[in-house]
Amino acid sequence: MERGESDTEREDDIEKAELLKDRFRLSAISIIQNEAKKHDMEASEAVVSCIADLAFKFSEQLAKDLELFARHANRKSVNMEDVILSAHRNEDLAASLRSFSQEMKAKDPQIGKKRKKSKADDIGIPD
């Protein structure tokens, strides 16, 4: 148990994680069933359940990787470069993500630009 964390907070975290997992599984199952219908196919309950669980485990691992990439760059938040880096083994996906990132930057020039610190920021004067 982490320092300063009560049993009720820990139980709440576990409950929230289970709820998130259940919602993710339901969404994955819905997508799988819709795709199967679209292609005039049927997927057994066991296959649908297995794919939903694999998708959740993949998402968990991806989240951990993204957190590590951001931490390695001494940042507290994940950015698009971390997402692109996570796709380095799939060149087509990485290229699609780079293209998407460039499109987003073209639409909103503020994306990806760092705000310069002023002297007022250093002494704590708000804008």
MOTA-V452720 format. One record per backbone hydrogen bond with DSSP energy under -0.5 kcal/mol. NH is the residue of the N-H (numbers start at 1). CO is the residue of the C=O. If there is no record, write none. Layout:
nh->{NH:NH}
co->{CO:CO}
This chain:
nh->{5:6:10:11:12:13:14:15:16:17:18:19:20:21:22:23:24:25:26:27:28:29:30:31:32:33:34:35:36:37:38:39:40:41:48:49:50:51:52:53:54:55:56:57:58:59:60:61:62:63:64:65:66:67:68:69:70:71:72:73:74:75:82:83:84:85:86:87:87:88:90:91:94:94:95:96:97:98:99:100:101:102:103:104:105:106:107:108:111:113:122:123:124:124:125:126}
co->{2:4:6:7:8:9:10:11:12:13:14:15:16:17:18:19:20:21:22:23:24:25:26:27:28:29:30:31:32:33:34:35:37:36:44:45:46:47:48:49:50:51:52:53:54:55:56:57:58:59:60:61:62:63:64:65:66:67:68:69:71:70:79:79:80:81:82:83:84:85:87:89:87:90:91:92:93:94:95:96:97:98:99:100:101:102:103:104:108:110:118:119:120:121:120:124}
